[in-house]
Amino acid sequence: MPWTVERLPDGPSLMRALAQAMLRATPAVDGIVDFADALAVVPASRAVRSLEVHLTALARVEGHAVVLPRIVTPGALGSCVVVPRGRVLDTVGERRAWGVAIGRCAEVRALFPGLEEDEEPSVRQRDAACDRLARLHRDCAAAGIGLAEAAEHVRRELPEADLASWDAVVAVDAARQSLLEECGAEDRASMVRDAARAGAVRAGRLRRVWVVMADPDPVHRSLLESLAACGVSVTVGVHAAGDELPAPVDGRGFPDHAAWGSVSIAVDDQTIAVAESPADQAAAVMEALAGIPEPRRSDEIAISAPDQAVAAEVASRLPAWGVRVRVPPGRSAAESSGGVLVEALGAWLEDRSCAALGALVRHPAVERMLGARGIADVIARVSAVVSSSGAVHVARTPEPAWSSAARVIEEIDGWLGTLSEAHGGRAVGEALRTVLDDVLRPANAADRAAGRAILAAIDSLESLPGRLDDGLDAPSALRLVRDALMAAELPAEGGTDGVEVMGWLEAGIDDAPHLVLTSMNEGTVPEGASTDPWLPDSARERLG
């Protein structure tokens, strides 16, 4: 089997070392280094551009041009080598499929603990269940198993677990699979898992794969092994080997979990500066930067912070001391002006509550629109009427108590009339485009990025398969759009020049030769990703 583990050249930049190894293994022909038949799998999206830059720069030093390989993160590996059996759903389609599947199942109350005997789950409880099921499904698929197999493991190994909930999980998953078969569709996680199990990969023109992944999921290991079985050369790069490592790696170049779990890392105390608060940490960072020999370039220095509080403090204080910084993306498209408006529209259309109306008219775009139509003091009018009337919901027919805000309601209902009556993804999508076009005016790069994310979510909404489109009303559709926006990151505000502030996980693959690592404060100790109590860590470890 053409699988090799190769020690990468020494150096502070992991991607530069990988580029050196790749170029060393690929002689130039007629002045061109050709990676058209190659794939590189790197640990994070920030490493993609870094590897491209290093391959190009190192080849240029030798006087060569380079045809770049396809460079992907582990999450995109399956899309490169697996041929879909049908239509592959995106985020909007997957979320809708879980919601429809819950509606198809009779016995799902175990998914909603705390409900009274005759009480039905709320819209928000159903949304939370969809999110929980989708996340659990993706986690299991990454381990190469399905929810039914995970449930069987829990029944066998954890009899004290909430087995009724697992019965409901399996029932909903079965209903979802049946629904997708009716649609001729599949979700991406299942597609990749099933292909990895069956070894059903398509190499195409792919002949070489370079891999730098510290600890791939079982499904990614299976995909790589299937490629190797097809004759594709798989090379796993490691930065150290043999006795250089504090614990061994396996024959595939990946860490032995049991051995690495007990490794202690020795750090010279003289390199540690004690700082109590985030402000103290910012000052300590400045001292560390001052200690770096001149000339100092911003692209040769990085600052790693454990959480948003420390990152924000560092980013806000360093410019006052003459150091420009670049902060990581900290907001999702759901937090943009457009995303907040989508959520406010959905809340208003769902129940016409006074709270939803207040949130809607407080949105700057809506207030501006109503002002342009001759309605002044919109927020004050609505607040006064709600306070004096004691109303919880806004009636569809005018009431005397609402006379001072009657025109506000009339204008909003007229603006949203087509959207409120729309059913089906295409109709809702078309109406939503019109509504947003009426009021949104992008003011900066973040607004434009959010606008692109909103349009992509609407495109997904408009292309839902028939079975998933049936019975979809505007409030439900807007929640699907909102959920899709939560997964879309907005670019960080500010310029592109400056010392970059990043998270801990990114620090290991950054190119900067100088790294200032800030640690945790009391009460904000970084923790691992929270896991679902349906599948505790002990079970996850055994399942992979």
JONORLIN-V9607 format. One record per residue. N is the residue number from 1. OMEGA is omega in whole degrees, 0 to 359 (none if undefined). NEAR is the number of other C-alpha atoms within 8 Angstrom. Layout:
n: (N/N)
omega: (OMEGA/OMEGA)
near: (NEAR/NEAR)
This chain:
n: (1/2/3/4/5/6/7/8/9/10/11/12/13/14/15/16/17/18/19/20/21/22/23/24/25/26/27/28/29/30/31/32/33/34/35/36/37/38/39/40/41/42/43/44/45/46/47/48/49/50/51/52/53/54/55/56/57/58/59/60/61/62/63/64/65/66/67/68/69/70/71/72/73/74/75/76/77/78/79/80/81/82/83/84/85/86/87/88/89/90/91/92/93/94/95/96/97/98/99/100/101/102/103/104/105/106/107/108/109/110/111/112/113/114/115/116/117/118/119/120/121/122/123/124/125/126/127/128/129/130/131/132/133/134/135/136/137/138/139/140/141/142/143/144/145/146/147/148/149/150/151/152/153/154/155/156/157/158/159/160/161/162/163/164/165/166/167/168/169/170/171/172/173/174/175/176/177/178/179/180/181/182/183/184/185/186/187/188/189/190/191/192/193/194/195/196/197/198/199/200/201/202/203/204/205/206/207/208/209/210/211/212/213/214/215/216/217/218/219/220/221/222/223/224/225/226/227/228/229/230/231/232/233/234/235/236/237/238/239/240/241/242/243/244/245/246/247/248/249/250/251/252/253/254/255/256/257/258/259/260/261/262/263/264/265/266/267/268/269/270/271/272/273/274/275/276/277/278/279/280/281/282/283/284/285/286/287/288/289/290/291/292/293/294/295/296/297/298/299/300/301/302/303/304/305/306/307/308/309/310/311/312/313/314/315/316/317/318/319/320/321/322/323/324/325/326/327/328/329/330/331/332/333/334/335/336/337/338/339/340/341/342/343/344/345/346/347/348/349/350/351/352/353/354/355/356/357/358/359/360/361/362/363/364/365/366/367/368/369/370/371/372/373/374/375/376/377/378/379/380/381/382/383/384/385/386/387/388/389/390/391/392/393/394/395/396/397/398/399/400/401/402/403/404/405/406/407/408/409/410/411/412/413/414/415/416/417/418/419/420/421/422/423/424/425/426/427/428/429/430/431/432/433/434/435/436/437/438/439/440/441/442/443/444/445/446/447/448/449/450/451/452/453/454/455/456/457/458/459/460/461/462/463/464/465/466/467/468/469/470/471/472/473/474/475/476/477/478/479/480/481/482/483/484/485/486/487/488/489/490/491/492/493/494/495/496/497/498/499/500/501/502/503/504/505/506/507/508/509/510/511/512/513/514/515/516/517/518/519/520/521/522/523/524/525/526/527/528/529/530/531/532/533/534/535/536/537/538/539/540/541/542/543/544)
omega: (185/181/180/174/186/176/181/177/178/178/183/183/180/182/176/178/177/179/179/180/180/180/179/182/185/180/177/176/182/176/182/172/191/175/183/181/187/176/175/179/184/192/184/184/180/181/182/180/180/180/177/182/183/177/181/183/181/177/181/178/179/179/183/166/182/169/188/174/169/184/185/170/180/181/181/182/182/181/181/191/181/179/181/176/180/179/180/182/173/184/181/180/180/181/179/181/178/180/179/181/176/179/181/185/180/186/179/184/179/177/185/181/178/178/172/187/183/184/177/178/179/177/181/177/177/178/179/178/178/180/181/180/181/180/179/178/180/179/180/180/178/176/178/181/176/180/179/178/177/179/179/177/180/179/184/188/184/183/179/182/179/185/178/177/179/175/179/179/181/180/179/179/178/178/179/179/177/179/181/176/177/181/187/185/176/175/188/182/179/180/182/180/183/178/179/178/185/185/185/177/178/182/183/179/182/179/184/175/171/186/167/178/182/186/184/174/178/182/179/175/181/178/180/178/178/177/178/178/178/180/178/179/180/178/178/180/175/183/178/183/174/184/178/184/177/178/187/167/181/183/179/180/183/188/171/188/184/182/182/181/182/182/173/182/181/178/179/182/182/180/183/175/182/178/187/186/174/178/177/179/177/178/178/176/180/178/179/178/180/180/178/184/175/358/180/177/183/181/177/182/175/177/181/182/185/184/184/182/180/180/181/180/179/183/181/186/185/178/178/178/175/180/177/182/172/182/179/175/183/182/173/179/178/180/178/178/179/179/178/179/177/179/180/177/180/180/180/181/183/185/179/179/177/178/179/178/179/179/182/183/176/178/184/182/180/178/179/179/181/176/178/179/173/180/181/176/184/184/180/180/182/181/181/181/180/181/184/184/184/182/175/180/180/181/178/176/184/175/182/183/183/187/183/179/184/182/176/180/181/181/180/179/177/179/185/186/181/180/184/182/184/174/183/185/182/181/179/181/180/180/180/176/181/181/182/178/181/191/186/177/182/183/183/183/180/178/180/177/177/178/178/178/179/180/178/179/178/176/179/179/184/183/178/174/186/182/179/181/184/174/182/178/186/180/179/180/180/175/176/178/179/181/178/180/180/181/182/180/174/177/179/177/180/183/180/180/179/177/185/173/185/177/181/186/181/187/184/182/179/184/187/179/179/181/173/185/175/185/187/172/177/180/179/180/180/180/174/179/180/181/183/180/174/181/186/184/181/178/180/181/181/181/179/none)
near: (5/9/10/9/11/8/9/11/9/6/7/7/11/12/12/13/12/13/12/11/10/9/11/7/6/9/7/9/7/4/8/10/14/11/11/8/10/12/13/11/14/14/11/9/9/6/12/12/8/11/12/9/8/11/14/11/8/10/13/9/7/6/7/11/10/11/9/10/10/8/9/13/12/12/6/8/11/11/8/6/9/12/7/7/7/7/8/9/11/9/7/14/12/11/12/10/12/14/11/10/13/10/7/8/10/5/6/11/8/9/9/10/6/4/10/5/4/5/6/5/8/6/6/6/9/10/9/8/10/11/9/9/10/11/8/10/11/9/8/12/13/13/11/12/10/9/12/7/8/11/11/8/10/13/10/7/6/8/8/5/8/7/10/7/10/10/9/13/12/11/9/14/11/8/12/12/8/8/11/11/9/8/10/8/12/13/10/9/10/9/12/12/13/9/12/15/10/6/9/9/12/8/10/4/5/10/10/11/13/13/11/11/10/7/6/10/9/10/15/13/9/11/13/9/8/12/14/13/9/7/9/13/12/14/12/14/13/11/9/8/8/6/5/6/8/7/9/10/9/8/6/9/10/11/11/10/6/6/9/11/6/6/8/4/4/4/5/6/5/5/6/6/6/4/8/7/7/12/9/9/13/13/8/10/12/9/8/9/8/7/6/8/6/4/4/8/6/10/9/10/14/16/13/15/14/12/10/7/7/13/14/8/11/13/12/8/10/13/10/7/6/6/9/9/12/14/11/9/9/7/10/12/17/14/10/12/7/15/14/10/10/11/11/11/10/13/12/12/10/7/7/12/11/11/7/11/10/11/9/12/11/9/9/7/8/11/12/9/9/13/10/7/6/6/10/6/6/13/10/7/10/10/9/8/12/11/8/6/8/6/8/8/8/8/7/4/4/8/7/5/7/10/9/8/11/9/9/10/8/8/9/8/8/7/8/9/8/8/11/8/7/11/10/12/13/9/10/15/12/9/11/9/10/8/11/9/7/6/10/8/4/8/6/6/8/11/12/10/11/16/10/8/11/13/9/8/12/11/9/11/15/12/8/10/7/7/8/12/10/7/6/11/10/15/10/9/12/12/10/12/14/12/10/11/15/11/8/11/10/12/9/11/7/5/6/5/8/11/13/13/14/13/10/10/5/10/11/7/10/10/11/11/8/8/10/11/8/11/6/9/9/5/4/7/7/7/5/4/4/5/7/8/5/8/9/9/7/6/10/9/7/6/7/7)
